[in-house]
């Protein structure tokens, strides 16, 4: 099936195969071509060019007129929790009344409530619920996604989640990577025995996950009231023996020293960073670890926004992700993530687009195939309705904008 898109106002994301992330000032470059066409063969980028070079003698099964819309690579959402049971709107009401994330957790809510619901939900029903969210994010333009476990908090339920993620990957036309997050919180029956729970993650959960080859990455919630840097170090070291690379929750609630542990363990990404110390920016710059900011969490939970502008100005490769989850941001809308990045973190539209495409892909080790438009690759494609400019996409953040996606 050969599809050609013509009359593209601007084609974005044109980068050489050697470019796997964008740092600092390079994040502000559009990597674009005006008045363009693009040809896909079975979803794979075959060729592109300007309209004055449009081939006239090639057969195409479908010709799509963009009518002056934009075309760009599909979003790469490198941090989600879309496999969960039910919802937690009652906790949201508690937050509206003034309770903090930590206060909800101390009352036995938050992650533990999701774990209770998940335990009562069959694998079939869990898959059905998660696939609805998967279709939702695809409709909103996501073409590569990371999905975490972490609402099981025991070996059987963590494996159940990861098997669901594997089924989603098999059933979806988009790329799905999986992350084991057994250390999302301490299970109810281990409260007051946190060291024993860490031992459970290391000695039982990790070997079981590895034996079924269910996870590409490992994650730990390293933060105030959750897991310490020392416990995080133990778990990341144990996971490394099974080839699981770290992608770690850190500095969401407070800066507790987790950044140094993550960098030492060569984390692919450090995620959240709402309360990261600016003193950690030089350490990040000296590493290959990608800071991944989650502005939807800041918006929904009334938390500080990450230091995106300062990070880019310091030369870092910044990624943005949705954190789609039932407690702190029940949305996988990456266009809204772009809008928040611009409005609350002072990113320019080109910087925001690169943060949710190539750098998001890099935060999943997927940027050789996703997040850019390159001949021979299948990144997923977004074609917009006719819009005046790229800036219009994050500016008019509730206006319908996608004309069609190609996966």
Secondary structure, 3 states (H helix, E strand, C coil): CEEEEEEEEEEECECCCCCCCCCHHHHHCCCEEEEEEEEEECCEEEEEEEHHHCCCCCCCCEEEECCCEEEEECEEECCCCCCCCCCCHHHHHHHHCCCCHHHHHHCCCCHHHHHHHHHCCCHHHHHHHHHHHHHHHHHCCEEEEEEECCCCCCHHHHHHHHHHHHHHHHHCCCEEEEEEEEECCCCHHHCCCHHHHHHHHHHHHHHHHHHCCCCCEEEEEECCCCECHHHHHHHHHHHHCCCCEEEEEECCCCCCCHHHHHHHCCCCEEEECCCCCHHHHHHHHCCCCEEEECHHHHHHHCCCCCCHHHHHHCCCCCEECCCCECCCECCCCHHHHHHHHHHHHCCCHHHHHHHCCHHHHHCCCCCCCCCCECCCCCCCEEEEEECCCCHHHHHCCCCCCEEEEEC
